[in-house]
């Protein structure tokens, strides 16, 4: 696990513990982690963690996530006669994305089980990425969660789809499947 990933996880735990002391009528806090799939070639599986802040009276959600996919096996390199065009060899190293994703969240269901739907933009910082590519990428996120518990607290089983739109490289996606808790 890289240093930015560890730092975000520690900050998320500290932030969640301090926010849980707030009145639950105003805000709810969710934390969770799980496995992730990505389009990152042979090393496309990874891990993901999140901290979410939701507002009780508004359908808004603030999400900070970290997603890390380790690199795959190195690909044999071939010398191009006359030189290669930039971006012709696929990147197989690790990819880490630290994403901030505000979203609209809509709830459907009863007091013991609810479905939560999310949709919104995202901005990601990529400390581990292909050489020469940009370190910041905009995009969007859609997701759904199943919340099992009383009122606004309980176990969360979530799936999200992050699409990173990057100007000079092909779009990239992350699909974290996580288990967490909403306080």
Buried (B, 14 or more C-beta within 10 A) or exposed (E): EBEBBEEBBEEBEEBBEEBEEEEEEEBBBBBBBBEBBBBBBEBBEBBBBBBBBBEEEEEEBBBBBBBBBBBBEEEEEEEEEEEEEEEEEEBBBBBBBBBEBBBEBEEEEEEEEBEBBBBBEBBBBBBBBBEEBEEEBEBBBBBBBBBEBEEBBBBBBBBBBBBBBBEEBEEBEBBBEBEBBBB
